[in-house]
Amino acid sequence: GTFSKSRILDAITRERTRGGQIFYVVPRKSDVPVRAEMIRALLEEDDERQISIAISDKVNNAPLHNLRRRKVIEAWGGQDDLEQRVLQFSRGEAEVLVSTSVIENGLDLPNANTLIVESAHLFGLAQLHQIRGRVGRRSTQAHAIFFIPSGELSGPTRERLEALGDLHSGDAISRRDLEIRGSGSLLGEEQSGDVQDVGYDMYLHMLRQALEKRKQNSDGMNRTKTF
């Protein structure tokens, strides 16, 4: 869906209520401090709301488990203390980690089960799949929210996001990503190509034929005698 502070606040409240943590992922390093400040304000708003509920219900310590960690950690690639920041989050010293896609690999944090990705259309399909894999790694129900801009998305972008919702295995995601982006040039510099024009299976068939022909030509040249 489109960006919504109310949805973010609802997701934060739900996760905090069960004592969990939240990943908030943005596409650019420059977005991290801005969104971290927004999250801090939302955490404060949630605290005030829960305090009001506790007072009205005359339950004096109800919000204390939420108030003990109103901290947001910011993380992106290239930080000198990146590992330390991630370790702080893993130890439960903060409720929200606002980061770039630096979290996509190697994190196994069973207490973090809500994921919010802003501007999901700017990420690649395989990248989004890896980021989504940071939550739901145990038996706890996980929640993932992907924000995209309002309006019409380009064909490949729409296909990537649809594939993310339809596919769940890494192999299926990788195959679909190749179909959407194209394979590029095996022997050249192009990083994407037109495999979608012929289809994945036909592309592999054509590739095998081309490699076999190249091999035959090479063998023929090796058998040619020089006088």
C-alpha positions as a printed Julia matrix, in Angstrom:
227×3 Matrix{Float64}:
  0.0     0.0     0.0
  0.93    3.67    0.02
  2.89    5.25    2.87
  0.77    5.72    5.98
  1.88    6.88    9.43
 -1.25    5.41   10.96
 -0.41    1.97    9.57
  3.13    2.31   10.88
  1.85    3.28   14.32
 -0.61    0.36   14.34
  2.17   -2.07   13.38
  4.47   -0.67   16.07
  1.75   -0.83   18.72
  0.9    -4.44   17.83
  4.52   -5.55   18.01
  5.3    -3.64   21.2
  2.23   -5.11   22.9
  3.72   -8.59   22.53
  7.22   -7.42   23.51
  8.7    -7.73   20.03
 10.94   -5.61   17.82
 10.57   -3.96   14.42
 12.69   -3.62   11.29
 12.1    -0.44    9.28
 13.96   -0.54    5.95
 14.54    2.37    3.57
 16.34    2.41    0.18
 18.82    5.24    0.83
 21.25    6.05    3.62
 19.97    9.63    3.67
 16.48    8.34    4.52
 17.61    6.62    7.73
 17.91    9.64   10.11
 14.67   11.16    8.82
 12.66    8.0     9.36
 14.35    7.27   12.67
 13.18   10.63   13.98
  9.66    9.9    12.73
  9.69    6.51   14.5
 10.84    8.11   17.76
  7.89   10.48   17.61
  5.52    7.57   16.93
  6.93    5.6    19.86
  6.35    8.6    22.11
  2.8     8.89   20.78
  2.21    5.2    21.47
  3.57    5.56   25.01
  1.26    8.49   25.73
 -1.7     6.58   24.36
 -0.96    3.54   26.49
 -0.43    5.65   29.59
 -3.84    7.24   29.04
 -5.39    3.79   28.72
 -3.65    2.61   31.87
 -4.8     5.66   33.84
 -8.38    5.29   32.66
 -8.3     1.61   33.6
 -6.51    2.4    36.88
 -3.74   -0.09   36.04
 -0.64    1.75   37.2
  2.13   -0.51   35.75
  0.51   -1.62   32.52
  2.71    0.44   30.19
  6.02   -0.12   31.97
  7.13   -2.98   29.72
  6.73   -0.61   26.78
  8.43    2.38   28.33
 11.67    0.61   29.26
 13.09    0.67   25.69
 12.01    3.63   23.67
 15.11    3.59   21.56
 15.69    3.53   17.82
 18.94    2.32   16.27
 20.1     3.59   12.89
 22.16    1.36   10.61
 23.6     1.46    7.11
 26.56    0.04    5.26
 29.9     1.71    5.87
 29.35    2.65    9.51
 32.42    1.96   11.64
 30.26    0.62   14.47
 27.65   -1.15   12.33
 28.24   -4.52   13.97
 27.92   -2.99   17.43
 24.63   -1.31   16.49
 23.17   -4.58   15.22
 24.36   -6.39   18.36
 22.63   -3.76   20.52
 19.41   -4.41   18.66
 19.83   -8.18   18.96
 20.25   -7.8    22.73
 16.91   -6.02   22.93
 18.33   -2.59   23.72
 16.05   -0.96   21.15
 12.61   -1.62   19.78
 13.16   -0.46   16.2
 16.07   -0.81   13.82
 15.87    1.73   10.99
 18.27    0.68    8.27
 19.07    0.3     4.61
 19.11   -3.13    2.98
 22.24   -3.91    5.01
 20.07   -6.26    7.1
 19.19   -8.51    4.15
 21.77  -11.19    4.97
 23.03  -12.9     8.09
 20.54  -11.69   10.71
 18.59  -14.2    12.77
 16.66  -12.27   15.42
 13.64  -14.3    16.59
 12.23  -11.38   18.62
 11.93   -9.12   15.54
  8.75  -10.11   13.75
  7.42   -6.94   12.17
  8.99   -5.61    8.98
  8.18   -2.3     7.29
  9.81   -1.54    3.93
  9.46    1.96    2.53
  9.65    2.6    -1.24
  9.66   -1.13   -1.93
  9.58   -0.42   -5.68
 13.22    0.75   -5.48
 14.48   -2.67   -4.34
 15.15   -5.72   -6.48
 12.98   -8.82   -6.21
 15.69  -11.06   -4.75
 16.63   -8.25   -2.37
 13.05   -7.9    -1.11
 12.85  -11.67   -0.65
 16.0   -11.63    1.49
 14.73   -8.69    3.54
 11.37  -10.4     4.07
 13.26  -13.42    5.37
 14.46  -11.43    8.4
 11.09  -11.94   10.1
  9.04  -15.05   10.77
 12.08  -17.2    11.51
 10.43  -18.95   14.45
  6.89  -19.88   15.44
  5.79  -16.28   16.17
  3.39  -14.81   13.61
  5.28  -12.27   11.51
  3.97   -9.17    9.74
  5.48   -7.46    6.7
  4.33   -4.14    5.21
  5.66   -2.9     1.86
  4.96    0.72    0.98
  4.87    1.77   -2.68
  3.96    5.12   -4.27
  0.42    5.81   -5.37
 -0.22    5.75   -9.09
  0.82    3.45  -11.89
  4.06    1.51  -11.55
  6.22    0.5   -14.49
  5.72   -3.01  -15.89
  8.87   -4.63  -14.43
  8.34   -2.97  -11.04
  4.76   -4.19  -10.85
  5.86   -7.69  -11.88
  8.52   -7.77   -9.14
  6.05   -6.83   -6.42
  3.43   -9.28   -7.68
  6.02  -12.05   -7.73
  6.99  -11.23   -4.14
  3.4   -11.82   -3.07
  2.92  -14.97   -5.14
  6.24  -16.77   -4.64
  8.0   -17.84   -1.46
 10.87  -20.21   -2.28
 14.28  -18.78   -3.06
 14.6   -20.78   -6.28
 11.26  -19.57   -7.62
 12.11  -15.98   -6.72
 15.51  -16.19   -8.44
 14.01  -17.66  -11.58
 11.28  -15.04  -11.77
 13.82  -12.28  -11.1
 15.87  -13.52  -14.05
 12.79  -13.56  -16.28
 11.9    -9.99  -15.35
 15.37   -8.44  -15.53
 16.79  -10.53  -18.33
 19.98  -12.49  -18.11
 22.45   -9.95  -19.44
 25.48  -10.89  -21.47
 27.52  -13.89  -20.37
 30.59  -12.67  -22.23
 30.02   -8.91  -22.17
 29.32   -6.1   -19.74
 25.51   -5.89  -19.84
 23.92   -6.75  -16.5
 20.4    -7.33  -17.78
 18.95   -8.52  -21.04
 15.84   -9.59  -22.92
 15.2   -13.1   -21.67
 11.58  -12.08  -21.05
 11.07  -11.75  -24.8
 11.64  -15.48  -25.41
 10.89  -16.97  -21.98
 13.19  -18.61  -19.48
 13.01  -22.17  -20.87
 13.55  -21.08  -24.46
 16.45  -18.9   -23.34
 18.14  -21.91  -21.71
 17.54  -23.98  -24.85
 19.07  -21.28  -27.06
 21.98  -20.89  -24.65
 22.73  -24.63  -24.75
 22.6   -24.59  -28.55
 24.96  -21.6   -28.75
 27.44  -23.17  -26.33
 27.37  -26.47  -28.2
 27.97  -24.71  -31.52
 30.84  -22.76  -30.0
 32.34  -25.97  -28.64
 32.07  -27.69  -32.04
 33.76  -24.77  -33.78
 36.53  -24.79  -31.19
 37.06  -28.54  -31.61
 37.19  -28.15  -35.39
 39.85  -25.49  -35.15
 41.93  -27.66  -32.82
 41.83  -30.54  -35.31
 43.03  -28.34  -38.19
 46.65  -29.02  -39.03
 49.04  -26.25  -39.88
 51.55  -26.94  -42.67
